[in-house]
């Protein structure tokens, strides 16, 4: 695939994903791609990914975990880009992203803790304008990316990649400017445990608490969820969500206003009866339930302490 095809593939893909952001000028997004691999991309069209777990942090807050399987992946384009095992568009990070300076950290733990391999972190800015280069149809190149870079290195065992970047396209939130949380008292931990319990109990008729939560989440079609009554029908089908016991909760202090509440062993919430979702057979209802439940019961809760001293969930 030539330069023109490479550029057009990126443009088409990013426009589909990012069209709501195309109202601003200049840089409208950043994207990051990470792959651990063995093989020599300079000598082969394919390399093999290293199995393990990649954890992504934004401004010290954990936002994603991705299991990387062992598989053959292609070497792309003239610059020897490896097909991404982990792809992070900054625009998908929501309020975790700061307007201005940010830091992304990707940590990778291979299944074989003594494995030696190469790992590649790539980044690029996405702009709202297409730039062209070349002076003939044969050499013409078009792209809406700039500031491309790569950190490609040999590592053994646990790997850590850091990259600072500026996101002036991010939305500035009032709580971004709250004082950083540096310690948690026993009383703080009790309050955070209560927030988890309140979220768990939001799924109860008349679902007023659930609707209030959903109404504060951008992009959630609350009117449609209410119209379809999918929370009522999911409850009738036996869908219940639960968190683990309080002693399994982990409170991550980020050095920023955010504190991340998560489970030490997995997702914060889980289905009490995993078979219950199969009892909802209508496709529209299934989609409605899944959208609502993903928003209501994320893998972790991010909370801040307001100026009045009250803890509240921000995403």
PyMOL commands that set and color helices and strands:
alter all, ss='L'
color gray80, all
select helices_A, chain A and resi 3-21+90-96+174-177+186-200+208-215+222-228+230-236+246-248+276-279+283-296
alter helices_A, ss='H'
color red, helices_A
select strands_A, chain A and resi 27-38+46-49+52-58+61-68+72-76+81-82+86-89+100-110+116-133+141-156+159-167+241-243+249-253+259-263+269-271+301-305+311-313
alter strands_A, ss='S'
color yellow, strands_A
deselect
rebuild
show_as cartoon
